[in-house]
């Protein structure tokens, strides 16, 4: 769920109006590494934990 929210946010930031902009190689490599880590279950937190960390838990 968080993964899809991040993807949506990136699309909104880097959408059609900004097609002329390029992502630096370092940033692209980091994003690809983070995606691979998430797929392997590394560095992931539940939605509830994420909400707690940012102070939005009940």
Buried (B, 14 or more C-beta within 10 A) or exposed (E): EEEEEBEEEEEEEEEEEEEEEEEEEEEEEEEEEBEEEBEEEEEEEEEEEBEEEEEEEE
